[in-house]
């Protein structure tokens, strides 16, 4: 994600560096953008600064065709509980 794409209140999925880009890693978590600066995107889940490359927007990324509201467990598994289909980005 680019810093300029982050909007206050946007739902995001944090993928820590040790997850090596794997959005289903157990340490990934959802949060909300609270602010940005030239270097970081600040996310409300823990009040820490995140490197932009570790943040995925949930407003336009993983979704399910059945339009189910996905919870954190579904996002971590990349599979919808509603229909059983794989979540696509």
N, C-alpha and C positions, 0 to 999 in steps of 0.2 A: 504494500500500500504506500502511496506517496503522501507526504505530510499535507500537501495542498488539497488532497481528496478527503481528508478527515474533517468531519463537521461535528460540532458540539451536539451531543445527544445521540450520535450514530452508534448503533449496535455493532460491536466488533468481536472477533475471535482472536485471542492472543495465542500465538504459537511460539513458545520459548526456544531460544537457540539450540538447546540440547535436544529438542524434538526433531531437529534437522528437517524442518519444513513439513513434518507429518501432522496434519490437523486433527488426527484421531489419537495423538499421544495423550496419555493420561494426565499430563500436567497442563494441557491446554485449557483455557477457560474463557467464558464470555464476559463482556463488560460494556461500558459506555464511554465514549470519548468525552472528556471534560474540557480539554484545551490542548493546544499545540504550541510549540515554539520552533525555532529554526532547526532543532535537532531531534526532538521527541514528540510523540503523541502520548498525552496523559489519559489514562484509562481508569475508570472509577472502581474496578473490582478490588484493587489493593492499594490504590493511591500511589502507584509507582510510575515512573516514566518508562515508555516502551520504545525500542528502536522501531522505526516505521516498517522495516522489512519483517518484523515479527507480528504484525497486525493485519488481520483480514477483515474487511467490511462484511457484516452480516446483512446489510441493507441490499446488497446486490450480489452476494455469493451464496454459499450452500443453501439450496432450497429443494423441496420435493414437488413433483408434478401434481400430487393430490392436494396441494395447498395447505397441508397440515402445518400448524405452528410448531416448529422444531424446538425441542428442549436441549439442554446441554448434553445429556446422555446420547441423544440421537446424533447430535453434531459430532461428538467424540467417536461414535461408531460409524458415522457417515451412512446411516441407514434409518429410514422412517419407520416408526412403530405403527403408524396409521395404516400404511399399505404394504410395508415390508420392502419397498424399493430402495435402491441405493440413492443416496443424496447426491445431486450433481451441483457443480459450481458454475 
